[in-house]
Amino acid sequence: MPSREHAAIAAELTPPHAVIEPTDSPVPFVFCSPHSGRIYPAAFLAAARLDPLALRRSEDCYVDELLGGVARLGAPLLAARFPRAYLDVNREPYELDPELFAGPLPDFANSSTMRVIGGLGTIARIVADSEEIYRDKPSLGMALARIELLYKPFHATLARLLERTCRQFGYAVLVDCHSMPSTSASAGQGPRPDFVIGDRFGGSCDNRVTRALREALALRGAQVQLNRPYAGGYITEHYGRPYRGVHAIQLEINRGLYLDEATLSPSAGFQALRLGLTEALARTIVEVRSAFERRAAAE
């Protein structure tokens, strides 16, 4: 692994992620923001052919701040500090793109997923608007360094938070939070809803979790859509094991509600959305706990 990559990570991305612990009585929920990191290592910026604003098009800008109220609800929040364009933890650890790297990939790399084919593997080849990131092909050692020093600790921490929650409550609900552009790049698609909830078409969580979150958002007048166009990524799929007591759900937030999408600055709607989202999540937690406790009492 290249010493330059190690040095950049050690100097600029230590710790690689942040955990905001609950400030109130714990609840059986864990929140995650894997794509809101905004520390761009200098070596990465130097290797990129894009300017910093273009690189930030892949960010789920400020989603970690929108979720800042969950600690007062009793839930921890895990947020990556590194950006998605640098490393995507919502992928398998070795979804590596053969078009990106100089030299052959190891046998354990998975290069056949649609995400890799689209240029958005664990180490992305493009940003969200399909612009190529790198000026020259990076080395495989660079990718492996990021995976070892950033990806693996992030997922170890997430697994620990879920295990701790399951041990205390007998189950855990993971809410994996993202943001989406206000309009689709596809012709004729039109504006997107306020929120998209993904539960892998019912496979990653009990349907009462999905229903509680959907109703809590809809009660605030929001437009809510299920599973289309986002059914949940690797985190939702990998951790969502309802039969083992771990329920995972993805929440996509329309950036038009809180962000100036041209400058990537918070808009006038930011604070209202932050408060409204906290209230909706508080209601979701109450409803899910009530539903699960009624089920447990009936068994």
Secondary structure, DSSP 8 states (H G I E B T S, - for coil): --HHHHHHHHHHSSSSEEEE--SSS--SEEEEETT------HHHHHHBSS-HHHHGGGS-TTHHHHTTTHHHHT--EEEESS-TTT--SSS-TT---TTTSBS---TT----SHHHHTT-SSS-SB-TTS-B-BSS--BHHHHHHHIIIIIHHHHHHHHHHHHHHHHHHS-EEEEEEEEE-SB-SSTT--B--SEEEE-TTTTSS-HHHHHHHHHHHHTTT--EEESSS----HHHHHH-BGGGTEEEEEEEEEGGGTEETTTTEE-TTHHHHHHHHHHHHHHHHHHHHHHHHHHHHH-
